[in-house]
């Protein structure tokens, strides 16, 4: 395994975790002022559906998966439906760029990963809550914990 790619993936995950936590805290504070019931659950749902600035996968991983999905010849088993949704969304954007922009798969993947906005955070509520709790504890934040999902 290439350590540079492992580092890139770790950086992207760290960026995703930070963005998710910041968005959750922002939504939480706005909803708290409005006295919303099931505050944590609602804030988490809104944060997950709001989206992220970009996809949080490395180029090597995307270049291994997207061409397989584009060809449609190989069935790929994903760990979760959320993971499948992310890859299908990313593949659709790559496919559009390839047909409209007349570019290779590698060029289209690079553009999508660096410049395109993901439609949402591709995480399950349970995993997202785990990330948020971990991030808040690392920041020594006094935000209330509890069961969100």
Phi and psi in degrees as GROMACS dihedral restraints (atoms count N, CA, C in turn):
[ dihedral_restraints ]
;  ai    aj    ak    al  type     phi  dphi    fc
    3     4     5     6     1   -81.0    20    10
    4     5     6     7     1   121.7    20    10
    6     7     8     9     1   -67.6    20    10
    7     8     9    10     1   -28.1    20    10
    9    10    11    12     1   -63.3    20    10
   10    11    12    13     1   -44.1    20    10
   12    13    14    15     1   -67.9    20    10
   13    14    15    16     1   -37.0    20    10
   15    16    17    18     1   -63.0    20    10
   16    17    18    19     1   -40.1    20    10
   18    19    20    21     1   -65.2    20    10
   19    20    21    22     1   -41.4    20    10
   21    22    23    24     1   -62.3    20    10
   22    23    24    25     1   -44.2    20    10
   24    25    26    27     1   -63.8    20    10
   25    26    27    28     1   -41.3    20    10
   27    28    29    30     1   -63.8    20    10
   28    29    30    31     1   -40.6    20    10
   30    31    32    33     1   -64.4    20    10
   31    32    33    34     1   -41.9    20    10
   33    34    35    36     1   -66.0    20    10
   34    35    36    37     1   -39.1    20    10
   36    37    38    39     1   -65.2    20    10
   37    38    39    40     1   -42.5    20    10
   39    40    41    42     1   -60.9    20    10
   40    41    42    43     1   -43.6    20    10
   42    43    44    45     1   -62.1    20    10
   43    44    45    46     1   -44.3    20    10
   45    46    47    48     1   -60.4    20    10
   46    47    48    49     1   -46.5    20    10
   48    49    50    51     1   -61.5    20    10
   49    50    51    52     1   -43.0    20    10
   51    52    53    54     1   -64.3    20    10
   52    53    54    55     1   -44.8    20    10
   54    55    56    57     1   -64.7    20    10
   55    56    57    58     1   -42.0    20    10
   57    58    59    60     1   -61.9    20    10
   58    59    60    61     1   -45.6    20    10
   60    61    62    63     1   -65.6    20    10
   61    62    63    64     1   -43.2    20    10
   63    64    65    66     1   -62.5    20    10
   64    65    66    67     1   -42.5    20    10
   66    67    68    69     1   -66.3    20    10
   67    68    69    70     1   -42.5    20    10
   69    70    71    72     1   -58.8    20    10
   70    71    72    73     1   -46.7    20    10
   72    73    74    75     1   -62.8    20    10
   73    74    75    76     1   -40.2    20    10
   75    76    77    78     1   -63.9    20    10
   76    77    78    79     1   -47.5    20    10
   78    79    80    81     1   -65.6    20    10
   79    80    81    82     1   -42.3    20    10
   81    82    83    84     1   -56.9    20    10
   82    83    84    85     1   -47.4    20    10
   84    85    86    87     1   -63.9    20    10
   85    86    87    88     1   -40.8    20    10
   87    88    89    90     1   -66.1    20    10
   88    89    90    91     1   -42.3    20    10
   90    91    92    93     1   -71.0    20    10
   91    92    93    94     1   -33.6    20    10
   93    94    95    96     1   -62.7    20    10
   94    95    96    97     1   -39.6    20    10
   96    97    98    99     1   -65.4    20    10
   97    98    99   100     1   -27.0    20    10
   99   100   101   102     1   -92.4    20    10
  100   101   102   103     1     0.3    20    10
  102   103   104   105     1    56.5    20    10
  103   104   105   106     1    52.2    20    10
  105   106   107   108     1   -78.0    20    10
  106   107   108   109     1   140.0    20    10
  108   109   110   111     1   -78.4    20    10
  109   110   111   112     1   155.6    20    10
  111   112   113   114     1    52.7    20    10
  112   113   114   115     1    49.4    20    10
  114   115   116   117     1   -53.3    20    10
  115   116   117   118     1   -50.9    20    10
  117   118   119   120     1   -64.1    20    10
  118   119   120   121     1   -42.7    20    10
  120   121   122   123     1   -65.3    20    10
  121   122   123   124     1   -45.2    20    10
  123   124   125   126     1   -66.1    20    10
  124   125   126   127     1   -43.7    20    10
  126   127   128   129     1   -62.2    20    10
  127   128   129   130     1   -41.2    20    10
  129   130   131   132     1   -64.3    20    10
  130   131   132   133     1   -44.5    20    10
  132   133   134   135     1   -61.1    20    10
  133   134   135   136     1   -45.0    20    10
  135   136   137   138     1   -64.2    20    10
  136   137   138   139     1   -43.9    20    10
  138   139   140   141     1   -62.3    20    10
  139   140   141   142     1   -40.7    20    10
  141   142   143   144     1   -67.2    20    10
  142   143   144   145     1   -36.1    20    10
  144   145   146   147     1   -85.7    20    10
  145   146   147   148     1   -13.3    20    10
  147   148   149   150     1   -70.4    20    10
  148   149   150   151     1   -35.3    20    10
  150   151   152   153     1   111.6    20    10
  151   152   153   154     1   173.1    20    10
  153   154   155   156     1  -133.1    20    10
  154   155   156   157     1   161.3    20    10
  156   157   158   159     1   -64.2    20    10
  157   158   159   160     1   -27.4    20    10
  159   160   161   162     1  -160.6    20    10
  160   161   162   163     1   172.7    20    10
  162   163   164   165     1   -76.5    20    10
  163   164   165   166     1   144.4    20    10
  165   166   167   168     1  -109.4    20    10
  166   167   168   169     1    56.6    20    10
  168   169   170   171     1  -131.8    20    10
  169   170   171   172     1   153.4    20    10
  171   172   173   174     1   -80.4    20    10
  172   173   174   175     1   159.8    20    10
  174   175   176   177     1   -61.0    20    10
  175   176   177   178     1   -44.7    20    10
  177   178   179   180     1   -59.8    20    10
  178   179   180   181     1   -42.7    20    10
  180   181   182   183     1   -65.9    20    10
  181   182   183   184     1   -44.0    20    10
  183   184   185   186     1   -64.3    20    10
  184   185   186   187     1   -39.3    20    10
  186   187   188   189     1   -70.4    20    10
  187   188   189   190     1   -21.5    20    10
  189   190   191   192     1   -80.9    20    10
  190   191   192   193     1   -33.3    20    10
  192   193   194   195     1   -92.7    20    10
  193   194   195   196     1   -48.6    20    10
  195   196   197   198     1   -59.0    20    10
  196   197   198   199     1   -47.0    20    10
  198   199   200   201     1   -59.7    20    10
  199   200   201   202     1   -33.5    20    10
  201   202   203   204     1   -65.0    20    10
  202   203   204   205     1   -41.1    20    10
  204   205   206   207     1   -70.3    20    10
  205   206   207   208     1   -35.1    20    10
  207   208   209   210     1   -66.2    20    10
  208   209   210   211     1   -39.3    20    10
  210   211   212   213     1   -73.2    20    10
  211   212   213   214     1   -31.6    20    10
  213   214   215   216     1    70.8    20    10
  214   215   216   217     1     4.6    20    10
  216   217   218   219     1   -82.0    20    10
  217   218   219   220     1   -33.1    20    10
  219   220   221   222     1  -105.7    20    10
  220   221   222   223     1   132.2    20    10
  222   223   224   225     1   -82.3    20    10
  223   224   225   226     1   130.3    20    10
  225   226   227   228     1  -111.5    20    10
  226   227   228   229     1   127.8    20    10
  228   229   230   231     1   -92.9    20    10
  229   230   231   232     1   121.0    20    10
  231   232   233   234     1  -101.5    20    10
  232   233   234   235     1   153.4    20    10
  234   235   236   237     1   -67.0    20    10
  235   236   237   238     1   -32.5    20    10
  237   238   239   240     1  -146.0    20    10
  238   239   240   241     1   162.8    20    10
  240   241   242   243     1   -67.3    20    10
  241   242   243   244     1   -32.3    20    10
  243   244   245   246     1   -64.3    20    10
  244   245   246   247     1   -42.7    20    10
  246   247   248   249     1   -63.3    20    10
  247   248   249   250     1   -42.9    20    10
  249   250   251   252     1   -60.3    20    10
  250   251   252   253     1   -45.3    20    10
  252   253   254   255     1   -57.8    20    10
  253   254   255   256     1   -43.3    20    10
  255   256   257   258     1   -61.1    20    10
  256   257   258   259     1   -48.3    20    10
  258   259   260   261     1   -65.9    20    10
  259   260   261   262     1   -37.2    20    10
  261   262   263   264     1   -68.0    20    10
  262   263   264   265     1   -38.8    20    10
  264   265   266   267     1   -63.7    20    10
  265   266   267   268     1   -47.6    20    10
  267   268   269   270     1   -62.3    20    10
  268   269   270   271     1   -43.0    20    10
  270   271   272   273     1   -64.0    20    10
  271   272   273   274     1   -38.8    20    10
  273   274   275   276     1   -63.1    20    10
  274   275   276   277     1   -40.9    20    10
  276   277   278   279     1   -66.9    20    10
  277   278   279   280     1   -39.4    20    10
  279   280   281   282     1   -63.9    20    10
  280   281   282   283     1   -43.7    20    10
  282   283   284   285     1   -60.6    20    10
  283   284   285   286     1   -43.4    20    10
  285   286   287   288     1   -61.9    20    10
  286   287   288   289     1   -44.8    20    10
  288   289   290   291     1   -63.0    20    10
  289   290   291   292     1   -39.4    20    10
  291   292   293   294     1   -65.4    20    10
  292   293   294   295     1   -40.9    20    10
  294   295   296   297     1   -78.3    20    10
  295   296   297   298     1   -42.8    20    10
  297   298   299   300     1   -77.6    20    10
  298   299   300   301     1   -39.7    20    10
  300   301   302   303     1   -95.8    20    10
  301   302   303   304     1    -2.3    20    10
  303   304   305   306     1    50.8    20    10
  304   305   306   307     1    58.6    20    10
  306   307   308   309     1  -129.7    20    10
  307   308   309   310     1   167.1    20    10
  309   310   311   312     1   -75.1    20    10
  310   311   312   313     1   166.7    20    10
  312   313   314   315     1   -62.2    20    10
  313   314   315   316     1   -42.1    20    10
  315   316   317   318     1   -61.7    20    10
  316   317   318   319     1   -42.9    20    10
  318   319   320   321     1   -65.6    20    10
  319   320   321   322     1   -43.0    20    10
  321   322   323   324     1   -65.5    20    10
  322   323   324   325     1   -41.1    20    10
  324   325   326   327     1   -62.7    20    10
  325   326   327   328     1   -43.4    20    10
  327   328   329   330     1   -58.9    20    10
  328   329   330   331     1   -45.5    20    10
  330   331   332   333     1   -64.9    20    10
  331   332   333   334     1   -45.1    20    10
  333   334   335   336     1   -62.9    20    10
  334   335   336   337     1   -44.4    20    10
  336   337   338   339     1   -66.3    20    10
  337   338   339   340     1   -35.3    20    10
  339   340   341   342     1   -93.0    20    10
  340   341   342   343     1   -27.9    20    10
  342   343   344   345     1  -122.2    20    10
  343   344   345   346     1   -21.3    20    10
  345   346   347   348     1   -87.6    20    10
  346   347   348   349     1   148.1    20    10
  348   349   350   351     1   -91.5    20    10
  349   350   351   352     1   134.5    20    10
  351   352   353   354     1   -75.2    20    10
  352   353   354   355     1   149.9    20    10
  354   355   356   357     1   -75.3    20    10
  355   356   357   358     1   -19.6    20    10
  357   358   359   360     1  -169.8    20    10
  358   359   360   361     1   177.0    20    10
  360   361   362   363     1   -77.4    20    10
  361   362   363   364     1   126.2    20    10
  363   364   365   366     1   -94.1    20    10
  364   365   366   367     1    74.9    20    10
  366   367   368   369     1  -138.8    20    10
  367   368   369   370     1   149.7    20    10
  369   370   371   372     1   -75.6    20    10
  370   371   372   373     1   155.0    20    10
  372   373   374   375     1   -57.7    20    10
  373   374   375   376     1   -37.3    20    10
  375   376   377   378     1   -64.7    20    10
  376   377   378   379     1   -46.5    20    10
  378   379   380   381     1   -66.9    20    10
  379   380   381   382     1   -40.4    20    10
  381   382   383   384     1   -62.0    20    10
  382   383   384   385     1   -41.3    20    10
  384   385   386   387     1   -65.6    20    10
  385   386   387   388     1   -38.8    20    10
  387   388   389   390     1   -59.7    20    10
  388   389   390   391     1   -45.0    20    10
  390   391   392   393     1   -62.2    20    10
  391   392   393   394     1   -46.1    20    10
  393   394   395   396     1   -62.7    20    10
  394   395   396   397     1   -45.6    20    10
  396   397   398   399     1   -61.0    20    10
  397   398   399   400     1   -42.3    20    10
  399   400   401   402     1   -64.4    20    10
  400   401   402   403     1   -44.6    20    10
  402   403   404   405     1   -64.0    20    10
  403   404   405   406     1   -43.3    20    10
  405   406   407   408     1   -65.0    20    10
  406   407   408   409     1   -37.3    20    10
  408   409   410   411     1   -70.1    20    10
  409   410   411   412     1   -33.9    20    10
  411   412   413   414     1   -68.4    20    10
  412   413   414   415     1   -29.6    20    10
  414   415   416   417     1   -87.2    20    10
  415   416   417   418     1    -2.1    20    10
  417   418   419   420     1    54.9    20    10
  418   419   420   421     1    41.5    20    10
  420   421   422   423     1   -81.7    20    10
  421   422   423   424     1   144.7    20    10
  423   424   425   426     1   -92.0    20    10
  424   425   426   427     1    18.6    20    10
  426   427   428   429     1   -67.9    20    10
  427   428   429   430     1   141.0    20    10
  429   430   431   432     1   -68.6    20    10
  430   431   432   433     1   139.1    20    10
  432   433   434   435     1   -94.8    20    10
  433   434   435   436     1   174.5    20    10
  435   436   437   438     1   157.7    20    10
  436   437   438   439     1  -174.5    20    10
  438   439   440   441     1   -89.9    20    10
  439   440   441   442     1   119.6    20    10
  441   442   443   444     1   -97.6    20    10
  442   443   444   445     1   -32.8    20    10
